[in-house]
Amino acid sequence: MRNKIVAGNWKMNGSLALNEALLKGVVSGTAGLEGVTCVVCSPFPYLFQLQGELSGTHVFSGAQNLSQYDKGAYTGEVSASMLRDFGLTYVIIGHSERRAIFGETSVTVAEKFKAAVDAGLVPILCVGESLAEREAGITEKVVGEQLDAVTGYVGAEALAHSVIAYEPVWAIGTGRTATPEQAQEVHAFLRNRIASLNAEVAAKISILYGGSVKASNAEELFAMPDIDGGLIGGASLVSGEFNEICRAAAR
Ligand code: PEP
């Protein structure tokens, strides 16, 4: 039995007032759910609020990014050890928006992944193909290379303390979800690729699906054998939606 995880990625959204209502709604609305780990990943300035609202509850806190460097003259950056010092558990690494908008390369992503693992955080490593890449029939090549960049740098054993999120770029924030079969195909590919390096790690690692997951489609996605939960963007900003998605993973 693999750990089912539903992680909310708020992206650059929120305010003190909105967050308070949202967090309270998630804590109360997911209380008592068994068999699913609920995570909320907020922008850095609101992590203190997550800590206040979520510590002592069943909901975990996470960040959306970190620096590959540990400390020093890196203005504007936040290190893995700072996040750990702050009591965080999860951190999203290599989201497609960071790769596409902020120019993060596979090398940077691998360095960030290592920084997270070394600090005792659990990285949620995002991989996914663009629409053009899917249409060109190179989805497996693209996600395989994104995964290999990390396993080649840290070794497959380091994945034992991580989570993978398959997020087709064409499904993120577009309302266009991958079908359960399309997602399952890529999840199975990723798991087999990890199994070729370490079968035990492959069997245990949670692989989440992300890309326009909603309360209405979560259950059919999570019913697939290699889909172990979801990374949720837009729907994580509405507690009722997010709670329903957590419930679908717990079933
Ligand atoms: C995401 O940002 O990781 C994501 C999956 O977004 P959305 O659910 O809005 O498609």
Residues whose N, C-alpha, C, O or C-beta is under 5 A from the ligand:
A	BS01	PEP	N9 A171 I172 G173 T174 G210 G211 S212 V213 L231 I232 G233 G234 A235
